[in-house]
Amino acid sequence: MNDTQRGIAQVLASVAIIVAIALLRDRSRTLAAITATMPVNVALGLWIVGAGEGTGQAEILSFTRSMLAGVGATLIWVVAVWLGARAGWGVGRLLALGYAAWAVALGAALVLQSLLGGGMVFPG
């Protein structure tokens, strides 16, 4: 599969998830929320990295280790948005709060990784 096909597959998967959430929203908010948090991009990213020529165990291990920073930051995003929603904030403020919390958490995780000799974001 070439880069164009991979990009199209990712877009189609994303659209399918959005449609599923819209359809499930009125039937079950819980199922809609679970669908919204499916690791579609994680699986596609792993597939793209793993399918690359010359990719071995070490590259896949490094990639999945680096995902931990992103997953942790996403969890912080959800917690921040939940807390803001409990306070009665609107969607615009919730998104701003969530992404600010995500950026701080991701930055902290990357600094911690760097200090501990872990993965690098932009290897040279």
C-alpha positions in Angstrom: 0.0 0.0 0.0 1.5 3.4 -1.0 1.3 6.6 1.0 -1.8 7.9 -0.9 -3.7 4.7 -0.2 -2.7 4.9 3.5 -3.9 8.5 3.7 -7.2 7.6 2.1 -7.6 4.6 4.4 -7.1 6.9 7.5 -9.6 9.5 6.2 -12.2 6.8 5.5 -11.7 5.2 8.9 -12.1 8.7 10.5 -15.2 9.5 8.6 -16.7 6.1 9.5 -16.1 6.8 13.2 -17.7 10.2 12.9 -20.8 8.7 11.2 -21.0 5.9 13.8 -20.8 8.5 16.7 -23.6 10.6 15.0 -25.8 7.5 14.6 -25.1 6.2 18.1 -25.5 9.6 19.8 -29.3 9.3 20.0 -29.3 5.6 20.9 -26.6 5.4 23.5 -24.3 8.2 24.7 -22.1 5.5 26.3 -21.6 3.7 23.0 -21.0 7.0 21.2 -18.3 7.9 23.8 -16.7 4.5 23.5 -16.7 4.7 19.7 -15.1 8.2 19.9 -12.2 6.9 21.9 -11.4 3.9 19.7 -7.7 3.7 18.9 -8.1 4.1 15.1 -5.1 6.4 14.6 -3.0 4.3 16.9 -3.7 1.1 14.9 -3.2 2.9 11.6 0.1 4.5 12.8 1.3 1.1 14.0 0.4 -0.4 10.7 2.2 2.3 8.7 5.3 2.1 10.8 5.3 -1.7 10.9 4.7 -2.0 7.1 7.7 0.2 6.3 10.6 -1.4 4.6 13.3 -2.5 7.0 11.1 -2.0 10.1 12.1 -4.4 12.8 11.2 -5.1 16.4 13.4 -2.2 17.7 11.5 0.4 15.6 8.1 -0.9 16.6 9.2 -1.0 20.2 10.4 2.6 20.0 7.2 3.7 18.2 4.9 2.1 20.8 7.0 3.5 23.7 6.6 7.0 22.2 2.8 6.5 22.0 2.7 6.4 25.8 3.4 10.1 26.0 0.5 10.8 23.6 -1.9 8.5 25.3 -1.1 10.0 28.7 -1.6 13.5 27.4 -4.9 12.4 25.8 -6.1 11.0 29.2 -5.2 14.4 30.8 -7.3 16.1 28.0 -10.3 14.0 28.8 -10.0 14.6 32.6 -9.6 18.4 32.0 -12.7 18.5 29.7 -14.7 16.5 32.2 -13.8 18.8 35.0 -14.6 21.8 32.9 -18.0 20.3 31.9 -18.8 19.7 35.5 -18.2 23.4 36.1 -20.7 24.2 33.4 -18.3 25.5 30.7 -19.4 25.6 27.0 -17.8 23.6 24.3 -15.4 26.3 23.1 -13.9 26.8 26.5 -13.8 23.0 27.1 -11.8 22.5 23.9 -9.4 25.3 24.8 -9.0 23.9 28.3 -8.5 20.4 27.0 -5.9 21.3 24.4 -4.0 23.5 26.9 -3.9 20.6 29.4 -2.9 18.2 26.6 0.0 20.4 25.5 1.3 20.8 29.0 1.0 17.1 29.8 2.6 16.2 26.5 5.4 18.6 27.0 6.0 17.3 30.5 6.0 13.7 29.3 8.5 14.5 26.5 10.8 16.4 28.9 10.7 13.5 31.3 11.4 11.0 28.5 14.4 13.2 27.4 15.7 13.4 31.0 15.4 9.7 31.4 17.2 9.0 28.1 14.0 7.8 26.4 12.7 8.4 22.9 13.3 11.5 20.9 10.5 13.4 19.1 12.6 14.6 16.2 15.6 12.3 15.7 18.4 13.7 13.6 
